[in-house]
Amino acid sequence: MNIRRWTASARAREHMLEKHNVEWQEVEEVMASTPRIRRGRKVRGQQRYYVHGRTHAGRLLTVVFGTRGDTAMVVTAYQRK
């Protein structure tokens, strides 16, 4: 899988910030680090994927996304425990 771009809806960004205290910039840092993509489960017929990675500040995050072509459509991100 070759992800060239990533995006998230305003609703998804709000959810990440309010529920998980993850800012969009942190998601971009993880996605830009070329993490290993893992296949997750299907949700409402759409395949989900996830990556684990560190932000520049050292936070370990999990980013969950679907795909549309070569674009990752980020659904959520949260700090790993």
N, C-alpha and C positions, 0 to 999 in steps of 0.2 A: 504494500500500500504506500502510495506516495502523496503525502499531504503537503500542499504548497501554501495553503492559506487556512486561517481559522477565524471564526466569527461566532457571535452569540446574540440572541435577541436581547432587547432591553429588559425583558422580563427575566431571562436567565441570568443576566448580569446582576440585576437587583436581588434575585434569589441567592446567588453566590455571596454577595456582600452582606445581606441582612441575616441569612441563616448560617453561613459558614465563615464569615469574615474574610473572604477571599476577594481581592481586587482584581479587575480585569488585567492590569499590568502584570500581576503575578502569573496568571494563566498564560499570557503571551511569553513570559520568560521560560516557563516550562515547555511550551510547545516549540519555541525557537531553539531549544537545546537538542532537538532531534531525538526525542525519547523513543524507546522501543514500544511499539503499539501492540496491545493485546486485545484479543477478541473477547467481548463480553456477551451478555445475553440479548435476545431480541426483546424490544419493548414496542407494543402495538405494531408489530410487523417490521419494525426498523431495527437493523443490526446496530448494536452499540459497541463502542470500543473504549478503551481507557489507557491512560499512560500515567506513570509515576515519575515525578521529577522534583528537583529542588529549585527554589527561587533564588535570586541573587542574594537575598537575606538569609538563605539557608533553610527556609520552611520546606518540608516535604509535602507535596500536594499530589492528589489524584485528580485527573481531569477526565471527565466522561463526555463522549461525543458520538454523534452519528456522522454520516458522510453524505455529501452531495458532490459527485465528481471528485475533484482533488481538494475540496474544501471540507474542513472539519467543522461541523455545526455543534458547538459546545453546549451541553445541556446543564452541566453543573461541575463544580470543582470544590474539593474540601481538603482540609489538612489531615494527613495520615497520623495515626496515633502511634 
